[in-house]
Amino acid sequence: MILTFIGTAGSGKTTLTAEFGKYLEENGYAVSYVNLDTGVKKLPYRPDIDVREEITAWELMEKGLGPNGAIVKSYDILAPKVNEYAEKIRELEKKCDYVLIDTPGQMETFLFHEFGVKLMEAFPDALGVYLFSPEILRKPTDFCFALFFGLMIDLRLGITTVPALSKVDTVEDTGKLRKFLDDVEYLTARLKLEPSTQGLLAYRLCSALPELAPPTRVLYLSAKTREGFDELETVAYEHYCTCGDLT
């Protein structure tokens, strides 16, 4: 099984990759790790495949590029070797129960660069886990944005993507958040009351979400407490077998 963790900088991708990998190993699974972040300096896991062996953003910054330019340039350098990386990941998949892919901290360099897109084209059966943090959920339209962005990742990469609220250990009461994220009809009804143009757009989008989105459920995860890890394992299993869907 290939799980690809995707999210903005600070959403907890790398920490979650490491801790979920430990959880799986403690439960008897063989796990491999893939690091696709050229800008990270330290990792809490030992990668079996590491793009930093080819190039790092830090090397390019030493040559005069700024942080953003260095990161983009690093993936320009990696792009011609995307098939080689895909083959290496296939070999890991043959040997292990799980291959966990940790994507760049700057999510846009994975979603909008040909390296990330072409790499995932080689694994259409991979499961994407889109991580978003509680701090971005301040108003009803934010919940619509989070749910739809997961669908956009699905569209862009061509892989089934499940939305996952990370760092739930930092939330005192997840009940309110769950009400908006788990019940699209409730969220849509709440958005209908929003008087702004933003609210109207969100209402129209969420009204269409049940028809557009594949059956799925939101995950609630914490790398610190391991909350939701059993649910993530279940979703991964259901994705790779024919015994159930992701509702």
Backbone as a ProteinNet text record, in pm:
[ID]
protein_1_A
[PRIMARY]
MILTFIGTAGSGKTTLTAEFGKYLEENGYAVSYVNLDTGVKKLPYRPDIDVREEITAWELMEKGLGPNGAIVKSYDILAPKVNEYAEKIRELEKKCDYVLIDTPGQMETFLFHEFGVKLMEAFPDALGVYLFSPEILRKPTDFCFALFFGLMIDLRLGITTVPALSKVDTVEDTGKLRKFLDDVEYLTARLKLEPSTQGLLAYRLCSALPELAPPTRVLYLSAKTREGFDELETVAYEHYCTCGDLT
[TERTIARY]
83.4	0	87.3	52	125.4	36.8	85.2	15.3	100	38.7	108.6	50.2	133	88.3	113.9	7.7	12.5	-45.8	14.3	-38.1	54.4	5.1	85.2	196.4	293	400.5	341.7	385.2	335.9	212.8	163.5	44.3	76	204.1	243.8	270.4	298.2	319.3	434.6	548.8	668.6	656.4	607.2	589.1	489.2	381.2	279.6	333.7	411.2	472.3	555.1	637.4	724.6	645.1	549.3	476.6	381	315.8	227	309	428.4	516.3	554.8	585.9	619	499	382.6	259.6	240.2	260.1	243.5	348.2	471.2	577.9	551.1	501	468.2	355.2	276.6	166.8	205	334.5	384.3	397	377.1	387.8	529.9	567.1	693	666.2	742.2	716.8	842.1	824.5	932.2	892.3	993.6	970.3	1036.2	964.9	1015.3	1009	1122.4	1124.7	1137.9	1040.7	1043.5	1070.1	1107.8	1129.4	1277.5	1311.6	1451.3	1494.2	1397.9	1429.1	1440.5	1408.1	1411.7	1556	1590.6	1726.4	1734.1	1635.5	1634.7	1501.7	1509.4	1389.3	1378.1	1256	1236.6	1224.3	1251	1250	1367.9	1402.9	1513.6	1457.2	1474.9	1413.7	1484.7	1406.2	1461.4	1491.7	1416.8	1443	1442.6	1544.7	1559	1608.5	1523.8	1563.1	1681.1	1709.4	1822	1956.5	1956.4	2079.5	2115.3	2014.7	2035.8	2062.3	1978.9	1991.9	1916.9	1964.4	1892.6	1874.3	1771.1	1746.3	1859	1919	2026	2148.2	2179.8	2292.1	2268.6	2146.5	2115	2110.2	2070.6	2070.8	2213.3	2305.5	2445.5	2501.4	2433.7	2476.6	2407.6	2326.5	2267.9	2117.9	2052.8	1907.4	1837.7	1720.8	1640	1571.5	1507.1	1444.1	1342.1	1250.6	1147.6	1207.6	1298.2	1362.1	1444.1	1510.3	1592.8	1507.1	1393	1304.9	1249.5	1203.3	1151.4	1261.1	1379.3	1491.6	1528.1	1519.5	1555.1	1463.7	1337.2	1245.2	1260	1309.8	1347.2	1458.5	1550.4	1662.6	1615.6	1517.7	1468.3	1375.4	1306.9	1203.5	1250.3	1369.6	1411.2	1428.4	1437.6	1459.2	1333	1218.9	1095.1	1064.1	1094.3	1067.4	1156.8	1278.9	1369.9	1316	1265.4	1208.9	1082.7	1003	882	917.8	1020.6	1062.5	1116	1189.5	1240.9	1125.6	1022.6	907.3	832.5	823.3	758.5	831.7	964.8	1043.1	1016.2	1003.4	971.1	833.1	739.1	601.9	596.8	684.2	687.4	736.7	824.2	887.6	815.4	737	679.8	527.5	469.7	324.8	280.4	359.5	326.6	448	422.5	521.6	462.6	526.9	478.4	560.2	491.3	557.2	533.3	641.2	639	668.7	571	585.4	644	682.4	747.1	663.3	733.4	666	587	643.1	572.2	484.8	361	271.5	262.6	270.4	255	365.4	484.8	592.8	567.7	477.7	441.6	320.2	223.2	98.9	109.6	196.5	201.6	329.1	415.5	536.1	520.6	577.4	560	619.9	717.7	777.4	673	599.3	498.9	385.7	337.7	224.4	261.5	376.8	417.8	449.4	505	534.8	406.5	302.8	179.4	101.4	126.4	63.1	105.1	222.7	272.2	203.3	131.4	67.4	-78	-162.1	-302.9	-380.7	-327.2	-397.4	-346.2	-256.6	-207.7	-319.7	-307.5	-404.5	-338.9	-399.4	-349.9	-418	-341.7	-396.8	-367.4	-471.7	-456.4	-471.9	-363	-362.6	-387.3	-478.4	-497.7	-510.1	-465.6	-457.1	-583.1	-613.5	-733.9	-736.2	-618.1	-615.7	-669.5	-683.9	-739.2	-892.3	-952.4	-1098.4	-1157.4	-1183.4	-1235.6	-1381.3	-1426	-1563.9	-1615.8	-1747.9	-1805.2	-1742.1	-1707.5	-1648	-1514.2	-1443.3	-1315	-1332	-1440.5	-1466.2	-1493.7	-1565.9	-1591.1	-1459.9	-1373.6	-1243.3	-1162.4	-1156.8	-1078.3	-1128.5	-1260.6	-1316.6	-1293.6	-1310.6	-1294.4	-1148.7	-1057.8	-916.7	-872.8	-925.1	-895.7	-941.9	-1057.4	-1109.5	-1021.8	-969	-881.9	-750	-700.5	-579.6	-608	-723.3	-767.6	-768.1	-821.8	-829.5	-691.2	-606	-473.4	-381.1	-380.4	-286.3	-344.9	-476.9	-538.9	-540.2	-532.4	-536.9	-650.1	-707.7	-808.5	-745.3	-808.1	-752.4	-855	-813.2	-901.8	-856.3	-948.6	-912.4	-889.4	-791	-759.2	-724.7	-798.6	-767.7	-654.3	-541.8	-425.9	-421.8	-332.9	-310.1	-437.4	-522	-647.6	-624.3	-502.7	-471.1	-465.7	-457.1	-452.8	-591.8	-694.8	-832.7	-901.2	-957	-1023.3	-1149.9	-1226.9	-1351.3	-1365.3	-1352.6	-1363.7	-1508.1	-1601.5	-1742.4	-1792.3	-1761.8	-1807.8	-1744.1	-1614.4	-1544.9	-1601.5	-1626.8	-1681.3	-1819.6	-1898.4	-2032.7	-2025.9	-1930.4	-1917.1	-1850	-1753	-1674.9	-1743	-1817.6	-1877.2	-2015	-2083	-2220	-2226.5	-2211.5	-2210.3	-2345.1	-2453	-2585.4	-2595.8	-2541.4	-2541.5	-2456.8	-2338.4	-2250.2	-2317.1	-2381.3	-2448	-2561	-2638.1	-2747.8	-2693.9	-2580.4	-2518.4	-2464.4	-2409.1	-2354.4	-2465.3	-2582.3	-2695.2	-2731.8	-2695	-2726.1	-2619.1	-2507.1	-2398.9	-2437.9	-2431.8	-2477.1	-2373	-2249.8	-2141.8	-2136	-2065	-2040.4	-1959.6	-1865.8	-1785.3	-1874.6	-1971.1	-2063.2	-2149.4	-2193.1	-2275.1	-2196.6	-2071.5	-1986.7	-1966.8	-1936.8	-1916.5	-2043.2	-2158.3	-2286.3	-2307.9	-2278.9	-2297.5	-2200.8	-2078.6	-1979.7	-2019.4	-2055.8	-2091.1	-2220.4	-2308.7	-2431.6	-2400.6	-2292.3	-2254	-2158.2	-2103	-2000.5	-2045.2	-2166	-2206.5	-2208.1	-2238.1	-2242	-2101.9	-2013.1	-1880.9	-1780.9	-1787.9	-1685.7	-1712.7	-1607	-1624.6	-1659	-1719.3	-1753.2	-1627.6	-1629.9	-1512.5	-1555.2	-1462.5	-1489.3	-1366	-1388.6	-1278.5	-1211.3	-1077.8	-1001.5	-961	-946.8	-903.6	-779.3	-664.6	-536.7	-451.3	-373.6	-274.6	-149	-38.6	88.9	136.6	89.8	133.4	65.9	-64.4	-138.8	-175.5	-151.2	-187.3	-338.7	-411.5	-555.6	-583.2	-673.9	-713.6	-625.1	-517.4	-427.8	-496.9	-578.6	-651.6	-748.5	-807.8	-900.3	-826	-708	-628.3	-587.2	-549.2	-513.2	-632.3	-750.4	-872.5	-905	-893.8	-922.4	-825.5	-697.9	-599.2	-634.7	-675	-712.5	-835.6	-935.9	-1058	-1029.8	-935.6	-901.1	-838	-759.9	-686.2	-757.3	-876.7	-951.5	-1089.7	-1167.1	-1300.9	-1410.4	-1369.4	-1468.9	-1543.4	-1511.6	-1582.2	-1541.5	-1611.1	-1574.2	-1516	-1502.5	-1442.1	-1543.5	-1671.7	-1772.4	-1761.7
-119.2	0	124.7	219.6	346.3	456.2	522.6	636.2	760.2	862.5	987.5	1098	1154	1261.1	1396.2	1475.5	1603.5	1711	1827.6	1935.8	2055.3	2165.3	2287.2	2274.3	2366	2369.5	2386.7	2303.9	2312.8	2229.1	2157.1	2074.9	1943.8	1911.7	1792	1668.9	1685.8	1570.5	1481.4	1543.2	1465.6	1395.4	1465.9	1405.5	1291.5	1312.1	1208.5	1087.1	1112.2	1002.9	915.3	978.9	903.9	827.3	892.6	829.9	722.3	746	642.8	522.5	547.8	438.3	353.4	417.5	344.2	261.9	323.1	254.4	127.3	137.8	22.3	-84.7	-42.5	-137.5	-210.6	-138.2	-200.7	-302.3	-287.9	-381.2	-489.5	-503.5	-614.3	-593.1	-469.7	-442.1	-400.5	-435.5	-388.2	-254	-152.3	-15.3	44.3	113.1	188.7	335.4	421.1	565.5	631.3	728.1	803.4	952.3	1019.8	1164.7	1235.7	1320.8	1397.8	1546.3	1581.6	1722	1757.1	1840.5	1879.6	1987.9	2044.3	2155.2	2118.8	1995.2	1956.3	1923.8	1961.2	1934.9	1807.2	1786.7	1668.4	1595.3	1463.1	1380.6	1291.4	1270.9	1184	1036.1	1003.5	865.5	847.1	723.1	693	658.8	747.3	723.5	613.8	532	431.4	494.6	598.5	678.7	824.4	898	1036.1	1122.4	1215.3	1300.3	1390.6	1408.5	1493.1	1431.9	1303.2	1241.4	1292.3	1341.7	1397.4	1547.3	1619.6	1765.9	1816.7	1924.9	1990.4	2137.4	2193.6	2336.7	2418.8	2365.1	2438	2454.8	2353	2362.8	2475.5	2483.7	2585.1	2725	2734.2	2864	2914.7	2822.9	2861.8	2917.1	2884.4	2934.5	3066.1	3117.8	3249.9	3254.3	3138.7	3139.7	3165.8	3228.5	3247.6	3118.2	3113	2988.3	2931.5	3014.5	2964.3	2921.8	3004.3	2971.2	2843.8	2824	2704.9	2579	2587.9	2471.4	2434.2	2535.1	2508.4	2451.5	2510.3	2463.2	2319.9	2284	2147.7	2045.4	2080.2	1986.3	1989.4	2099.3	2100.8	1998.8	1990.9	1897.2	1753.2	1733.2	1598.1	1546.3	1635.9	1596	1492.8	1506.7	1407.5	1266.1	1255.6	1125.5	1070.9	1127.7	1088	939.8	887.3	745.4	655	700.6	623.6	615.9	727.4	728.2	641.8	646.5	564.4	416.2	376.4	236.5	195.3	283.8	253.9	235.6	318.7	307	176.9	136.9	9	-107.7	-100.2	-206.5	-211.9	-96.3	-94.1	-152.8	-120.8	-169.9	-322.2	-382.4	-528.3	-593.5	-522.5	-580.8	-547.9	-441.6	-392.8	-390.9	-389.2	-376.8	-233.9	-138.3	3	79.8	170.9	270.1	406.9	479.3	609.9	718.6	802.7	908.5	1042.4	1107.2	1237.8	1344.2	1426.4	1523.6	1655.5	1745.3	1870.7	1955.8	2030.3	2122.4	2227.4	2274.5	2367.8	2285.9	2268.3	2179	2211	2340.2	2378.8	2322.8	2298.9	2243.7	2098	2033.4	1896.6	1893	1980.4	1978.4	2047.3	2148	2227.3	2205.8	2118.3	2087.3	1950.2	1934.1	1808.6	1689.5	1713.2	1601.7	1530.2	1606.8	1546.3	1483.1	1553	1503.1	1375.5	1376.2	1258.5	1139.9	1168.6	1060.3	989.6	1065.7	1004.4	940.3	982.7	916.6	769.9	739.8	602.2	516.2	580.3	505.9	549.8	521.1	564.6	499.9	390.1	324	370.2	467.5	520.8	594.2	603.7	678.6	807.2	920.9	1048.8	1087.3	1143.9	1193.1	1342.7	1422.9	1568.5	1620.6	1671.6	1721.1	1871.6	1913.3	2056.2	2077.4	2193.2	2220.5	2287.9	2270	2330.7	2482.5	2546.1	2692.4	2757.5	2682.4	2743.9	2743.4	2674.5	2660.5	2763	2882.8	2990.3	3021.8	2997.4	3030.2	2924.2	2918.5	2811	2796.7	2908.6	2898.7	2826.3	2832.6	2764.6	2613.2	2562.6	2418.3	2373.8	2456.4	2427.7	2424.2	2521.3	2528	2401.5	2357.4	2240	2114.7	2097	1979.3	1981.1	2097.1	2106.6	2095.6	2143.5	2135.1	1989.4	1906.3	1764.3	1705.6	1751.2	1705.4	1755.3	1876.2	1931	1853.5	1807.5	1724.5	1594.1	1538	1417	1439.8	1552.7	1586.3	1608	1678.1	1712.1	1590.6	1507.4	1396.2	1265.4	1258	1136.5	1021.9	1053.3	949.7	980.4	876.7	897.1	968.1	1076.5	1157	1172.2	1143.5	1161.2	1283.9	1371.3	1487.1	1443.3	1505	1467.2	1591.7	1612.5	1721.4	1674.7	1743.4	1704.4	1781.9	1739.9	1807.7	1820.6	1717.8	1726.9	1732	1697.1	1706.3	1851.1	1946.2	2087.8	2149.6	2071.8	2121.5	2074.4	2167.2	2131.9	2050.2	2090.9	2020.8	2008.1	1887.1	1866.6	1854.1	1856.7	1836.4	1934.2	2063.5	2164.7	2144.6	2113.8	2092.7	1971.2	1865.5	1744.2	1768.8	1854	1882.3	1941.7	2032.1	2095.7	2004.9	1925.6	1844.1	1712.7	1655.8	1524.6	1531.1	1642.9	1655.5	1768.7	1732	1833.1	1904.6	1834.2	1898.2	2006.6	1979	2080.2	2200.2	2172.6	2281.5	2364.4	2297.8	2368.6	2457.5	2405.6	2483.7	2605.3	2588	2699.9	2804.5	2759.9	2851.9	2931	2872.6	2940.6	3068.5	3074.6	3191.8	3300.4	3268.7	3365.8	3474.6	3602.1	3709.1	3753.4	3712	3761.1	3685.3	3743.8	3676.2	3549.6	3556	3439.9	3326.9	3363.4	3263.6	3201.9	3283.9	3233.3	3134.6	3168.3	3078.1	2945.3	2954.8	2833.7	2749.3	2814.7	2743.5	2665.5	2729.4	2662.3	2545.5	2565.7	2458.6	2338.9	2366.4	2256.7	2188.4	2260.4	2199	2091.8	2114.5	2019.1	1911.5	1929.8	1838.8	1692.9	1662.5	1521.3	1452	1528	1470.2	1455.9	1551.6	1553.8	1463.7	1460.4	1391.7	1241.9	1160.1	1016.5	990.4	876.7	846.1	847.4	922.8	931.1	978.8	981.1	1035.6	1111.9	1212	1292.5	1217.3	1219.9	1158.8	1265.8	1225.5	1316.6	1255.9	1319.4	1257.4	1341.6	1273.6	1339.1	1253.5	1310	1238.6	1227.4	1318.3	1320.5	1211.4	1194.7	1096.9	971	973.7	864.4	848.5	951.2	947.2	935.2	847.3	830.4	738	685.8	598.9	469.3	414.5	292.7	318.5	439	475.5	492.6	552.5	569	432.7	342.9	208.1	139	157.6	97.5	154.8	286.4	350.8	301.4	288	238.4	96.8	13.8	-123.8	-126.4	-45.7	-42.4	8.1	101	154.3	47.3	-39.6	-138.4	-272.5	-283.1	-407.3	-374.3	-475	-453.9	-476.8	-479	-513.2	-392.8	-274.1	-156.6	-31.6	77.1	205.8	291.9	421	510.8	597.4	556.2	636.4	616.9
0	0	0	-84.6	-90.2	-34.1	69.6	128.3	105.9	49.1	21.1	107	193.3	282.6	217.7	204.7	134.4	224.8	225.5	307.8	306.7	358.3	361.6	465.5	458.5	556.7	695.7	788.9	924.9	954.2	854.2	876.2	946.4	958.9	1033.3	950	820.2	732	778	800.4	831.7	966.4	1066	1197.8	1191.6	1117.6	1105.2	1029	924	848.8	941	1023.3	1114	1218	1280.6	1391.4	1342.5	1227.7	1173.8	1127.7	1075.2	1036.4	1156.5	1268.1	1391.3	1438.5	1431.2	1471	1388.3	1257.1	1170.1	1200.1	1221.5	1251.2	1382.9	1481.9	1610.5	1597.5	1491.1	1466.3	1365.9	1341.8	1262.1	1113.3	1067	923.3	884.4	762.1	704.7	637.5	676.4	630.2	567.8	455.5	392.7	387.1	384.1	386.9	265.4	209.5	94.7	127.8	121.4	142.4	8.9	-21.3	-146.3	-121.6	0.1	35.3	23.9	-73.2	-91.5	7.2	78.9	168	314.6	350.6	490.9	532.9	654.8	703.5	786.3	873.9	959	944.8	952.3	942.5	1065.2	1115.3	1231.5	1193.5	1068.4	1021.8	927.2	903.5	812.1	675.1	577.5	446.4	367.6	300.7	210.2	74.5	41.1	-78.3	-33.9	-72.4	-26.5	-142.1	-187.9	-301.1	-266.5	-139.4	-99.7	-137.4	-169.1	-216.9	-356.8	-427.2	-561.5	-555.6	-481.3	-473.2	-350.6	-293.3	-184.1	-216.9	-161.5	-180.5	-118.6	-12.7	56.9	-31.9	-111.1	-204	-304.2	-353.4	-453.6	-392.7	-267.5	-199.2	-180.5	-158.7	-144.9	-275.5	-386.4	-516.9	-552.8	-460	-480.2	-499.1	-508.8	-525.7	-393.2	-399.6	-280.1	-242.5	-124.8	-78.8	-177.2	-226	-317.7	-450.4	-502.7	-629.5	-620	-506.3	-487.4	-483.3	-418.6	-409.2	-546.8	-621.5	-755.9	-845.4	-838	-919.1	-884.5	-758.2	-717.9	-785	-802.7	-867.5	-1018.9	-1072.8	-1214	-1238.8	-1143.7	-1154.5	-1137.3	-1050.5	-1023.5	-1133	-1203.1	-1299.2	-1402.6	-1462	-1562.2	-1504.7	-1373.6	-1310.7	-1243.7	-1278.2	-1211.3	-1233.5	-1351.1	-1377.7	-1293.2	-1268.8	-1183.9	-1041.4	-992	-857.2	-850	-954.5	-957.6	-951.8	-1023.1	-1023.3	-886.7	-822	-688	-588.5	-602.2	-513.1	-540.1	-667.1	-701	-635.6	-634.1	-571.6	-421.9	-359.4	-216.7	-190.8	-279.9	-262.9	-269.9	-351	-363	-234.4	-163.4	-45.4	85	86.4	212.1	209.3	327.6	338.3	310.6	357.4	340.9	290.5	196.8	156.5	187.9	277.6	318.7	249.1	172.6	96.5	164.8	202	267.1	161.9	129.2	20.2	70.7	-20.4	20.2	114.1	199.7	290.1	214.5	104.9	17.9	-77.1	-40.8	-112.6	-261.1	-294.6	-434.3	-522.5	-465.8	-547.8	-583.2	-514.5	-547.5	-639.3	-613.3	-689.9	-825.2	-834.7	-956.8	-1037.7	-991	-1066.3	-1131	-1249.4	-1321.9	-1247.1	-1160.4	-1086.7	-1001.6	-921.2	-834.6	-912.2	-1014.3	-1092.5	-1167.8	-1234.8	-1311.5	-1220.8	-1103.1	-1010.6	-967.8	-933.7	-887.6	-1001.4	-1125	-1239.3	-1247.3	-1192.6	-1194.2	-1089.1	-996.3	-887	-870.2	-968.1	-961.6	-847.7	-791.5	-681.8	-545.7	-543.3	-416	-344.3	-213.9	-134.7	-86.7	-119.7	-72.2	58.3	150.2	276.3	282.4	266.2	265.8	407.9	464.5	601	605.1	692.6	717	867.2	912.6	1055.7	1108.5	1236.5	1295.2	1285.5	1286.2	1288.6	1162.4	1053.7	932.6	933.4	1029.4	1033.6	1129.9	1079.1	1163.8	1136.4	1014.2	976.5	880.3	856.9	775.2	637	574	440.7	442.9	555.7	567.3	558.3	613	608.8	465.2	390.8	249.9	172.2	200.2	133.7	160.4	286.5	322.7	251	247.8	183.9	33.4	-27.6	-172.4	-214	-129	-166.5	-174.7	-85.6	-94.9	-226.8	-274.4	-402.9	-517.8	-505.4	-608.9	-618.1	-503.7	-504.2	-577.2	-550.2	-619.6	-770.2	-811.5	-953.8	-1014.2	-942	-994.5	-1005.2	-902.8	-898.4	-950.5	-960.5	-1011.6	-912.6	-783.8	-681.6	-583.9	-524.9	-422.6	-303.6	-259.5	-150.7	-39.7	82.2	196.7	276	314.7	397.5	541	605.4	743.1	823.7	930	1022.3	1112.4	1105.7	1184.7	1316.8	1403.9	1531.9	1615.3	1613.4	1687.8	1839.1	1880.8	2023.3	2070.7	1976.3	2012.8	2022.8	1989.7	1991.1	2118.6	2194.3	2319.2	2295.3	2195.2	2165.6	2014.4	1964.1	1819	1772.9	1865.5	1830.7	1726.7	1744.7	1650.8	1514.2	1514.7	1388.2	1315.6	1389	1328.9	1268.6	1332.5	1282.1	1141.5	1120.5	989.8	887.8	930.6	837.8	802.1	895.8	873.1	808.2	823.4	773	670.1	543.7	436.9	429	457.5	453.5	560.8	676.8	783.5	743	688.8	645.3	536.1	440.8	331.8	384.7	478.2	537.3	610.9	677.9	750.9	653.4	543.8	443.6	374.8	365.8	301.4	376	503	585.2	575.3	508.6	496.3	395.2	432.8	344	240.2	256.5	170.5	38.1	-58.4	-186.3	-163.6	-70.3	-34.3	16.4	100.2	153.4	45.5	-50.9	-160.6	-246	-274.3	-352.8	-278.7	-149.2	-70	-65.7	-55.4	-53.2	-183.1	-294.6	-423.5	-439.4	-395	-405.1	-318.8	-194.5	-103.7	-144.9	-211.4	-261.2	-364.9	-439.7	-544.3	-494.7	-375.2	-324.6	-317	-268.2	-261.5	-397.3	-502.5	-636.4	-695	-662.6	-722.1	-651.3	-519.1	-441	-432.9	-439.6	-418.4	-272.2	-242.4	-101.9	-15.7	89.8	176.8	314.2	405.1	537.7	584.1	664.9	717.2	831	831.3	938.7	1039.2	1163.8	1270.4	1333.7	1308.3	1340.8	1434.8	1515.2	1600.6	1603.6	1558.2	1565.5	1709.9	1793.8	1933.6	2015.5	1998.4	2078.3	1999.5	1869.6	1778.2	1762.1	1797.9	1774.8	1625.4	1590.4	1451.6	1370.3	1429.5	1353.3	1311.2	1399.9	1364.7	1250.4	1249.8	1142.3	1010.2	1013.9	892.7	837.5	925.5	881.8	816	874	818.9	681.4	668.8	540	432.7	468.5	373	328.7	422.9	390.8	299.9	333	252.5	111.2	101.5	-30.2	-119.3	-58.7	-137.2	-151.4	-98.9	-117.4	-171.6	-197.2	-254.8	-151.2	-22.4	79.4	132.7	84.1	136.4	62.6	90.1	32.6	143.6	116.5	214.4	285	282.4	351.5	501.3
[MASK]
+++++++++++++++++++++++++++++++++++++++++++++++++++++++++++++++++++++++++++++++++++++++++++++++++++++++++++++++++++++++++++++++++++++++++++++++++++++++++++++++++++++++++++++++++++++++++++++++++++++++++++++++++++++++++++++++++++++++++++++++++++++++

